[in-house]
Amino acid sequence: MKLTFESILNECNRLAQEGQALEQATWLKSRLVKIRVDYENGVIDEKTYHKKELEILDELRKAGV
């Protein structure tokens, strides 16, 4: 019984972590879109855009997305 409960708990934790990773990836991707729009609207320059883009892409890579 204890092993079954632990297995269920482990699966719940795994699903929660998976959900958090997906949520983080969605948030990071929305940041990419926002900086692209800011660049296209002249809010940020090309150098800033590329710097921020690389930072976000690195975060996505670290998140395993």
Buried (B, 14 or more C-beta within 10 A) or exposed (E): EEEEEEEEEEEEEEEEEEEEEEEBBEEBEEBBEEBBEBBEEEEBEEEEBEEBBEEBEEBBEEBEB
